[in-house]
């Protein structure tokens, strides 16, 4: 059987309708349809009903996403094979494990992790969450230096697009005047009514004291005004974080592989 033709997609409204048929695995992609991020995206598919691939080109290393539930793994693998001629030589991949295996003959992988996509299915715990001594507040761009300092101390090497700070969807708490914990977004779209949490962290000496949980709960309650679908990605082996999100009303949907892909030398 000859391989099917890879199609480039350009109709933003059609893409939105397609992804909203099953939003949970596609929250990042839906967020990237927003005006701020859309100009930096390229989209591909093999047919009208199969998985969609997103190439997001911001920063030094682009990101490639192919999201699919386990029952659609075969379609994701076929799409990955068809993407080979258009993939960058170096990219961060968010791909189902089967699609990763398709690319392993052409790329070397490093920093490989298995991530769990979770979605907020019960907002009751976040609404009822008691922040304790913490006072979550929205961060502004003027606090960017402090935020970068927190990431350097508590979350080195994280992926952070400072334009997301301008959405007003970053919430932090302070301890003795110092920014101590934060929860933000990797993607947010009021038009698509989706949000993906990201960059959730707390100073190492304050972990286990509810600071990050207070930020996540406050942010989810804030996002509920503009988002019907709220999700996040967490390392599948981070049992502490997974339990925290479960207590706050999140449910696991699917797993995928995150890694840095670097093209192997051609023969």
C-alpha positions as CSV (number, residue, x, y, z in Angstrom):
1,X,0.0,0.0,0.0
2,X,1.5,3.4,-1.0
3,X,1.7,6.0,1.8
4,X,-1.0,8.6,2.0
5,X,-0.4,12.2,1.2
6,X,0.4,14.6,4.0
7,X,-1.8,17.8,3.9
8,X,-1.0,21.2,5.3
9,X,-3.9,22.7,7.1
10,X,-4.7,26.5,7.1
11,X,-8.3,26.9,8.1
12,X,-8.2,28.0,11.8
13,X,-12.0,27.7,12.3
14,X,-12.1,24.2,10.8
15,X,-9.1,23.2,13.0
16,X,-10.9,24.4,16.1
17,X,-14.0,22.5,15.3
18,X,-12.0,19.4,14.6
19,X,-10.0,19.5,17.8
20,X,-13.1,20.4,19.9
21,X,-14.7,17.0,19.0
22,X,-12.3,15.6,21.7
23,X,-10.7,18.5,23.5
24,X,-9.0,16.8,26.4
25,X,-5.9,15.5,24.4
26,X,-5.7,18.6,22.3
27,X,-5.8,21.5,24.8
28,X,-2.4,22.8,23.9
29,X,-3.3,22.7,20.2
30,X,-6.5,24.6,20.8
31,X,-4.7,27.2,22.8
32,X,-2.3,27.7,19.9
33,X,-5.2,28.7,17.7
34,X,-5.3,32.0,19.6
35,X,-4.1,35.2,17.8
36,X,-1.0,35.4,19.9
37,X,0.3,32.0,18.9
38,X,-1.3,31.1,15.6
39,X,1.3,32.9,13.4
40,X,4.0,30.6,14.8
41,X,2.1,27.4,14.0
42,X,2.0,24.9,11.1
43,X,-0.5,22.1,11.0
44,X,-0.6,18.7,9.2
45,X,-2.9,15.7,8.8
46,X,-3.4,12.8,6.5
47,X,-7.2,12.9,6.4
48,X,-10.2,14.7,7.8
49,X,-10.8,12.3,10.7
50,X,-7.3,11.3,11.8
51,X,-4.8,12.9,14.2
52,X,-3.4,16.3,13.6
53,X,0.3,17.3,14.0
54,X,1.3,20.8,15.2
55,X,4.7,22.4,14.6
56,X,5.1,25.3,17.0
57,X,8.1,27.5,16.1
58,X,8.9,29.8,19.0
59,X,12.3,30.1,20.6
60,X,15.5,28.3,19.6
61,X,13.9,24.8,19.5
62,X,10.5,24.2,17.9
63,X,8.0,21.9,19.4
64,X,6.1,19.1,17.5
65,X,2.9,17.8,19.0
66,X,0.9,14.8,17.9
67,X,-1.9,14.0,20.4
68,X,-4.1,11.0,20.3
69,X,-5.9,8.7,22.7
70,X,-4.6,5.1,22.9
71,X,-7.3,3.8,20.6
72,X,-6.0,6.1,17.8
73,X,-2.4,5.1,18.2
74,X,-2.2,3.6,14.7
75,X,-3.2,6.8,13.0
76,X,-0.6,8.8,15.1
77,X,2.1,6.3,13.9
78,X,1.1,6.7,10.3
79,X,1.1,10.5,10.6
80,X,4.5,10.5,12.3
81,X,6.0,8.5,9.3
82,X,4.5,11.0,6.8
83,X,5.9,13.9,8.8
84,X,9.5,12.8,8.4
85,X,10.2,15.0,5.3
86,X,9.0,18.2,7.0
87,X,10.3,17.7,10.5
88,X,13.0,20.1,11.8
89,X,16.5,18.5,12.4
90,X,16.1,19.3,16.1
91,X,12.8,19.7,18.0
92,X,11.0,19.0,21.3
93,X,8.4,16.3,20.7
94,X,5.2,15.5,22.5
95,X,4.2,12.2,20.9
96,X,2.5,9.0,21.6
97,X,5.0,6.2,22.3
98,X,4.2,4.4,19.0
99,X,4.8,7.5,17.0
100,X,8.2,7.9,18.8
101,X,9.2,4.5,17.8
102,X,8.5,5.4,14.1
103,X,11.0,8.3,14.4
104,X,13.7,6.5,16.3
105,X,15.4,5.3,13.2
106,X,15.9,8.9,12.1
107,X,16.4,10.8,15.4
108,X,18.4,10.5,18.6
109,X,16.3,11.1,21.7
110,X,17.5,12.8,24.9
111,X,15.8,14.0,28.0
112,X,13.1,11.4,27.5
113,X,10.1,11.4,29.9
114,X,6.6,10.0,30.1
115,X,4.1,12.6,30.8
116,X,0.5,12.3,31.9
117,X,-2.2,14.6,30.5
118,X,-4.7,15.5,33.2
119,X,-7.9,17.5,32.9
120,X,-10.1,19.2,35.5
121,X,-13.2,17.1,35.7
122,X,-14.5,18.2,39.1
123,X,-14.0,21.9,40.0
124,X,-15.5,21.4,43.5
125,X,-12.1,20.9,45.3
126,X,-10.5,24.0,43.8
127,X,-13.5,26.1,44.6
128,X,-13.5,24.8,48.2
129,X,-9.7,24.9,48.6
130,X,-8.5,26.8,51.7
131,X,-5.2,28.6,50.9
132,X,-4.2,28.6,54.6
133,X,-1.5,31.2,55.2
134,X,-0.9,31.8,51.5
135,X,-2.4,34.8,49.6
136,X,-2.4,34.0,45.9
137,X,-2.2,37.1,43.7
138,X,-2.0,37.7,39.9
139,X,1.6,38.4,38.7
140,X,2.4,41.1,36.2
141,X,5.3,41.7,33.8
142,X,7.0,43.9,36.4
143,X,7.5,40.7,38.5
144,X,9.2,38.9,35.6
145,X,12.7,39.1,37.2
146,X,11.4,37.6,40.4
147,X,9.6,34.9,38.5
148,X,12.8,34.0,36.6
149,X,14.7,33.9,39.9
150,X,12.1,31.5,41.3
151,X,12.4,29.2,38.3
152,X,16.2,29.2,38.6
153,X,16.0,28.2,42.2
154,X,13.1,25.8,42.0
155,X,12.5,24.7,38.4
156,X,15.7,25.0,36.3
157,X,15.4,24.1,32.7
158,X,11.6,24.6,32.5
159,X,9.9,25.7,29.3
160,X,8.7,29.3,29.8
161,X,7.3,31.7,27.2
162,X,7.2,35.1,29.0
163,X,4.4,36.3,26.7
164,X,2.1,34.0,28.8
165,X,2.7,36.3,31.7
166,X,0.9,39.0,29.8
167,X,-2.3,37.0,29.7
168,X,-2.9,37.7,33.4
169,X,-3.0,34.0,34.1
170,X,0.0,33.6,36.4
171,X,-0.7,33.4,40.1
172,X,2.0,33.5,42.8
173,X,2.3,33.6,46.6
174,X,5.0,35.2,48.8
175,X,6.9,34.1,51.9
176,X,8.7,36.8,53.9
177,X,8.4,39.1,50.9
178,X,9.9,36.7,48.4
179,X,8.0,35.1,45.5
180,X,7.7,31.5,46.9
181,X,5.4,29.6,44.5
182,X,3.7,30.1,41.2
183,X,1.2,28.5,38.8
184,X,0.8,29.7,35.3
185,X,-0.3,28.7,31.8
186,X,1.5,27.2,28.8
187,X,-1.6,28.0,26.7
188,X,-4.8,29.9,27.3
189,X,-7.5,30.9,24.9
190,X,-10.7,32.7,25.9
191,X,-12.0,32.3,22.3
192,X,-11.5,28.5,22.4
193,X,-12.3,28.4,26.1
194,X,-9.3,26.2,27.0
195,X,-6.3,26.5,29.2
196,X,-3.2,24.4,30.0
197,X,-1.5,24.9,33.3
198,X,2.3,25.0,33.4
199,X,5.3,26.2,35.4
200,X,3.8,25.1,38.7
201,X,6.6,25.2,41.3
202,X,7.5,26.2,44.8
203,X,10.8,27.0,46.5
204,X,12.4,23.7,47.7
205,X,12.3,24.7,51.4
206,X,8.5,25.4,51.2
207,X,7.4,22.3,49.4
208,X,4.7,20.3,51.2
209,X,3.3,23.4,52.9
210,X,0.5,24.0,50.4
211,X,2.0,27.0,48.6
212,X,1.8,25.4,45.1
213,X,-1.6,24.0,45.8
214,X,-2.9,27.4,46.7
215,X,-1.6,28.8,43.5
216,X,-3.1,26.0,41.4
217,X,-6.5,26.3,43.0
218,X,-6.6,30.1,42.7
219,X,-5.6,29.9,39.1
220,X,-8.2,27.2,38.2
221,X,-10.9,29.3,39.8
222,X,-9.7,32.4,37.8
223,X,-9.5,30.4,34.6
224,X,-13.0,29.0,35.1
225,X,-14.4,32.4,34.0
226,X,-13.0,32.0,30.5
227,X,-12.2,28.2,30.0
228,X,-14.5,25.2,29.9
229,X,-11.6,22.8,29.5
230,X,-8.5,23.1,31.9
231,X,-5.7,20.6,31.7
232,X,-2.0,20.1,32.5
233,X,0.9,17.8,31.8
234,X,2.8,16.2,34.7
235,X,5.5,13.5,34.8
236,X,3.8,10.2,35.1
237,X,6.3,9.1,37.8
238,X,5.9,12.2,39.9
239,X,3.5,10.5,42.3
240,X,3.4,13.5,44.7
241,X,2.3,16.0,42.0
242,X,-0.2,13.5,40.5
243,X,-1.8,13.0,43.9
244,X,-2.0,16.8,44.4
245,X,-3.8,17.3,41.1
246,X,-6.1,14.4,41.8
247,X,-7.0,16.0,45.1
248,X,-7.8,19.3,43.3
249,X,-10.2,17.5,40.9
250,X,-8.0,16.5,37.9
251,X,-8.2,13.1,36.2
252,X,-5.7,11.4,34.0
253,X,-6.6,11.1,30.3
254,X,-3.6,9.7,28.4
255,X,0.2,9.5,28.5
256,X,2.8,10.6,25.9
257,X,6.5,10.9,25.5
258,X,8.3,14.2,25.7
259,X,11.9,14.3,24.4
260,X,14.4,16.3,22.5
261,X,14.8,14.9,19.0
262,X,18.0,15.4,17.1
263,X,18.4,14.1,13.6
264,X,20.9,11.3,13.1
265,X,23.6,11.9,10.5
266,X,22.6,10.9,7.0
267,X,24.4,8.0,5.4
